[in-house]
Amino acid sequence: MKPVLIAQNRPIGWGGLLVIFFIVLVVLWFVIDHYSLLGMLSSYSNYPLYLEYAVLAIASCLLAILLYILIKNLQLMKMRLIVFSVKMSADENYYYVSAPSGMLASEFLKLYFSYLLQTKSSERYRKILNSYVPFLEIKRNNEQVKVMGTSTLVEAGLIDGDICQVVGKPKAVNV
């Protein structure tokens, strides 16, 4: 199961792949046109010109995919992700997530709940947020360590494979 990335700055996506493809296509086209490579290749062979353009498009696609994978992996390595599980105490569901190690716990919870509000159980989580102030606890060796909202995930002692729990403190009721 692939973890859900909870981060403010997400790595390059499918739109980025499309942009990279067009940039590579234009650069290759310029290089081929500048050096008249298509004319030279067609003079040595009897291949139709549209086949050469198809090869140009396929080569651009392959180069774009390689660049996309390289850029995305570099961005993910730069984030220094921690992969862990989060258990919701309200419904006992587990979510497998990854987050940058330098992210504040309060920021993680904010982004985590914005992710949860996009799921099909969004109404349940909206009610929880209206009634409770969430905070994060690390469950380790049958004890629970409360994570302060002002500390980063790595400062709180979170490591790969940990199981965390989101618990809530009831909000004050104004009468």
C-alpha positions in Angstrom: 0.0 0.0 0.0 1.4 3.4 -1.0 1.4 6.1 1.7 -0.5 9.3 1.1 1.8 12.3 1.0 0.8 15.0 3.5 2.9 18.0 2.6 2.5 21.7 1.8 4.7 21.6 -1.3 3.9 18.6 -3.4 6.3 17.2 -5.9 5.9 17.5 -9.6 2.7 16.0 -10.9 1.2 14.9 -14.2 0.8 18.4 -15.5 4.6 18.8 -14.9 5.2 15.7 -17.0 3.2 17.3 -19.9 5.2 20.5 -19.6 8.5 18.6 -19.6 7.3 16.6 -22.7 6.6 19.8 -24.7 9.9 21.4 -23.6 11.8 18.3 -24.6 9.9 18.0 -27.9 10.6 21.7 -28.8 14.3 21.3 -27.8 14.7 18.1 -29.9 12.8 19.7 -32.8 15.1 22.7 -32.7 18.3 20.6 -32.6 17.1 18.4 -35.4 15.9 21.3 -37.5 19.1 23.3 -36.8 21.4 20.5 -37.9 19.0 19.3 -40.6 19.1 15.8 -39.2 15.7 14.7 -40.6 16.9 15.6 -44.1 20.1 13.7 -43.7 18.3 10.6 -42.3 15.7 10.6 -45.1 18.3 10.9 -47.8 20.0 7.7 -46.5 16.8 5.7 -46.2 13.5 5.5 -47.9 11.4 6.0 -44.7 8.5 8.3 -44.9 8.9 11.7 -43.1 5.9 11.0 -40.8 7.7 8.0 -39.4 10.7 10.2 -38.5 8.3 12.6 -36.7 6.8 9.6 -34.8 10.3 8.7 -33.7 10.9 12.3 -32.6 7.7 12.2 -30.5 8.5 8.8 -29.0 12.1 9.9 -28.1 10.7 13.1 -26.6 8.2 11.0 -24.5 10.9 8.7 -23.2 13.2 11.6 -22.3 10.4 13.4 -20.6 9.5 10.4 -18.5 13.1 9.9 -17.5 13.4 13.6 -16.5 10.0 13.5 -14.7 11.1 10.5 -12.6 14.5 12.1 -11.8 12.9 15.4 -10.8 10.2 13.8 -8.6 12.7 11.5 -6.8 15.0 14.5 -6.1 12.1 16.5 -4.7 11.0 13.6 -2.5 14.6 13.0 -1.3 14.9 16.7 -0.5 11.8 16.5 1.7 13.2 13.7 3.9 9.9 11.9 4.4 8.8 9.9 7.4 6.4 7.1 6.6 4.0 6.1 9.5 0.4 5.1 10.2 -2.2 7.4 11.8 -5.1 5.9 13.7 -8.2 8.0 14.2 -9.6 7.5 17.7 -13.1 8.6 16.5 -13.6 5.8 14.0 -10.6 3.4 14.6 -9.5 3.8 11.0 -5.8 3.6 10.1 -4.3 5.8 7.4 -0.8 5.1 5.9 0.9 8.5 5.4 4.2 10.1 4.7 5.2 13.6 5.7 8.3 15.8 5.7 10.3 15.3 8.9 10.7 19.1 9.3 7.0 19.7 9.3 5.4 21.1 12.5 2.9 18.7 14.1 0.2 21.4 14.0 0.7 22.0 10.3 0.7 18.2 9.7 -2.7 17.9 11.5 -4.1 20.8 9.5 -3.0 19.3 6.1 -4.1 15.8 7.3 -7.6 16.9 8.1 -7.8 18.8 4.8 -7.0 15.5 3.2 -9.6 13.7 5.3 -12.2 16.3 4.4 -11.8 15.2 0.7 -12.7 11.6 1.5 -16.2 10.1 1.5 -16.4 10.3 5.3 -15.8 14.0 5.2 -19.0 14.9 7.1 -17.9 12.8 10.1 -14.5 14.5 10.2 -16.1 18.0 9.8 -18.2 17.3 12.9 -15.1 16.1 14.8 -13.2 19.3 13.9 -16.1 21.4 15.1 -16.3 19.7 18.4 -12.7 18.8 19.3 -9.2 20.3 19.0 -7.1 17.5 17.5 -3.6 16.6 18.6 -1.1 13.9 17.8 0.1 11.1 20.0 2.9 8.6 19.2 2.1 5.1 20.4 5.2 3.2 21.3 5.9 0.3 23.7 2.3 0.4 25.0 2.6 4.1 26.0 1.4 7.2 24.3 3.6 10.3 23.9 1.7 13.5 23.2 3.3 15.6 20.4 3.3 19.3 21.0 2.0 21.3 18.0 5.0 23.6 18.0 7.5 20.8 17.5 8.5 19.2 14.2 7.7 15.5 13.6 11.3 14.5 13.9 11.8 16.6 17.1 8.8 14.7 18.6 10.6 11.5 18.1 8.6 10.2 15.2 10.4 7.6 13.1 9.5 5.4 10.1 7.0 2.7 10.9 5.6 4.4 14.0 1.9 4.3 14.8 0.3 7.6 15.8 -3.1 8.4 17.0 -5.1 11.6 16.5 -7.1 12.3 19.7 -9.1 15.4 20.5 -9.7 17.7 23.4 -13.3 19.0 23.6 -13.7 22.6 22.6 -15.1 24.9 25.2 -18.8 25.4 24.9 -20.0 29.0 25.1 -23.4 29.4 26.8 
